[in-house]
Amino acid sequence: MKFDVLIVGAGHGGAQAAIALRQNKFEGSIALLGDEPELPYERPPLSKEYLSGEKAFERLLIRNAAFWEERQVAMLSGRTVTAVDPVAHHVTADGETIGYGRLIWATGGKPRRLSCDGHDLAGIHTVRTRADVDQMVAELDGVTYVAVVGGGYIGLEAAAVLAKLGKQVTVLEAQDRVLARVAGEALSRFFEAEHRAHGVDVRLGVQVEAIEGEASVTGVRLAGGEVIPADMAIVGIGIVPAVEPLLAAGAAGGNGVLVDDQSRTSLPDIFAIGDCALHVNRYAADSAIRLESVQNANDQATVAAKTICGVEAGYDAVPWFWSNQYDLKLQTVGISAGHHDVVVRGDTATRSFSLIYLRAGRVIALDCVNAVKDYVQGRKLVVEGLVLDPVALADTSVPLKELVAS
């Protein structure tokens, strides 16, 4: 087999790359290779509506089978690429050689696993694929106690769903606050209080020493000896970018594979997009980062597709993220890391407010909780890096768009 464009990874980025190629009049052959049996589907609902049973899997599909057939995108499902030969322009997938003219690497990452004693017991789960969540749901009837290791978005979203389903949930976070890697302290404290108000036991600054149980998990032992009862454990401690074959083939990188503004790697005719792509981002003070978001995957996919089609394009998209927990909708625009000051816009007690992050006086990010207008209007503040009066930013009687105009 050989394809003009081979896309490895059938998540958001891979799917968008195939769509964008056809939108930009690419007429060559395209294949979308993924390690799951399903058609490309949305990942964010896995820890939210899909886990809770509110959304059937069919509603998660990015496009139906007819869409891919009409656009002549070959689906190579249930396959894993183990090697890349950038000179011969082919990959090896499950022992089979597949040639390419251009290669788009969109593999995302694999969930980081625990390495302590008992890490391989039954009843320990990650939330990355449909199969992961299906297995969790299949076990839930016999579960009373759930331990969630990791207080990031995935862990907190899963905790919220399981608490609503009546499970007794404990969140175990190694740092001194939840969401420590992605948000300011005020937002962390707000979500800790919300989870506790819904009956979740949030433990901060704790270290997991071992998972206890015979064949299946029965508890999580912390450093110091305390055992948290658990019939199920969910591990949400980040991902490891799935780039080993590219790095082995000589691609520049480390924590991801390094790409330029057109999503090109250092290897000829090979692009990388999404969670696994290490890129310089102006919204992160021009540091090299990986962005684990649908926005980033889709935008980099479009840039790569346009570049392949000979259309001038460069990646310069403002990052945005979201999280749904209970009846709270958190929307984030920009990257708050490295901020100097935080402006609280509104009253956290009302459960509708925004946090506006400043670096050297410039607006670099907003976290908006049940505050859609702030999120929409605040985007321009971040894109333009405006210097605004903190007092004016905090005044909820003045819409943010008026501050832009002034």
DABELUR-V503159 format. One record per backbone hydrogen bond with DSSP energy under -0.5 kcal/mol. CO is the residue of the C=O (numbers start at 1). NH is the residue of the N-H. Records with the same first field share a line. If there is no record, write none. Layout:
BEGIN
CO = NH ; NH
END
This chain:
BEGIN
1 = 99
3 = 101
4 = 102
5 = 7 ; 31
6 = 8 ; 104
7 = 9 ; 33
8 = 106
11 = 15
12 = 16
13 = 17
14 = 18
15 = 19
16 = 20
17 = 21
18 = 22
19 = 23
20 = 24
21 = 26
22 = 25
29 = 5
30 = 74
31 = 7 ; 33
32 = 34 ; 76
33 = 9
34 = 79
36 = 78
40 = 62 ; 63
43 = 46
44 = 47
45 = 48 ; 50 ; 51
46 = 51
48 = 52
49 = 53 ; 54 ; 55
50 = 53
56 = 59
57 = 60 ; 61
58 = 61
60 = 42
64 = 68
65 = 69
66 = 70
67 = 71
68 = 73
69 = 72
72 = 30 ; 74
74 = 32 ; 76
75 = 77
76 = 34
80 = 94
83 = 92
84 = 86
85 = 89 ; 90
89 = 100
90 = 85
91 = 93 ; 98
92 = 82 ; 83
93 = 96
96 = 93
98 = 91
99 = 3
102 = 6
103 = 105 ; 271
104 = 8 ; 106
105 = 273
106 = 11
108 = 242
110 = 240
116 = 119
117 = 211
118 = 121
121 = 124
122 = 217
123 = 125 ; 233
125 = 235
126 = 128
129 = 133
130 = 134
131 = 135
132 = 136
133 = 137
134 = 138
135 = 139
136 = 139 ; 140
137 = 140
139 = 142
140 = 143
144 = 168
145 = 231 ; 232
146 = 148 ; 170
147 = 149 ; 234
148 = 150 ; 172
149 = 236
151 = 179
152 = 156
153 = 157
154 = 158
155 = 159
156 = 160
157 = 161
158 = 162
159 = 163
160 = 164
161 = 165
162 = 167
163 = 166
167 = 169
168 = 146
169 = 201
170 = 148 ; 172
171 = 173 ; 203
172 = 150
173 = 205 ; 206
175 = 205
177 = 180
179 = 182 ; 183
184 = 188
185 = 189
186 = 190
187 = 191
188 = 192
189 = 193
190 = 194
191 = 195
192 = 196
193 = 197
194 = 198
195 = 198 ; 200
196 = 199
200 = 202
201 = 171 ; 203
202 = 204
203 = 173
207 = 209 ; 223
209 = 117
210 = 212 ; 221
212 = 218 ; 219
215 = 122
216 = 214
218 = 230
219 = 212 ; 221
220 = 222 ; 228
221 = 209 ; 210
222 = 225
226 = 222 ; 228
227 = 229
228 = 220
232 = 147
233 = 125
234 = 149 ; 236
236 = 152
238 = 112
239 = 241
240 = 110
241 = 243
243 = 247
244 = 248
245 = 249
246 = 251
247 = 250
252 = 258
254 = 256
256 = 254
257 = 278
260 = 263
261 = 315
263 = 272
264 = 260
267 = 270
269 = 103
270 = 265
271 = 105
273 = 276
274 = 277
276 = 257 ; 278
277 = 279
278 = 259
279 = 289
281 = 284 ; 286 ; 287
282 = 285
284 = 287
287 = 281 ; 289
289 = 279
290 = 292
291 = 293
293 = 297
294 = 298
295 = 299
296 = 300
297 = 301
298 = 302
299 = 303
300 = 304
301 = 305
302 = 306
303 = 307
304 = 308
305 = 309
306 = 311
307 = 310
314 = 316
319 = 334
321 = 332
323 = 325 ; 330
325 = 328
328 = 325 ; 330
329 = 331 ; 370
330 = 323
331 = 368
332 = 321
333 = 366
336 = 339
341 = 358
342 = 344
343 = 345 ; 356
344 = 346
345 = 354
346 = 348
347 = 350 ; 352
348 = 351
352 = 347
353 = 369
354 = 345
355 = 357 ; 367
356 = 343
357 = 364 ; 365
358 = 340 ; 341
359 = 362
361 = 388
362 = 359
364 = 335
365 = 357
366 = 333 ; 368
367 = 355 ; 369
368 = 331 ; 370
369 = 353
371 = 375
372 = 376
373 = 377
374 = 378
375 = 379
377 = 380 ; 381
378 = 382
379 = 383
380 = 384
381 = 385 ; 386
386 = 363 ; 388
389 = 393
390 = 394
391 = 395
392 = 395
394 = 346 ; 396
395 = 398
397 = 399
399 = 402 ; 403
400 = 403 ; 404
401 = 405
402 = 406
END
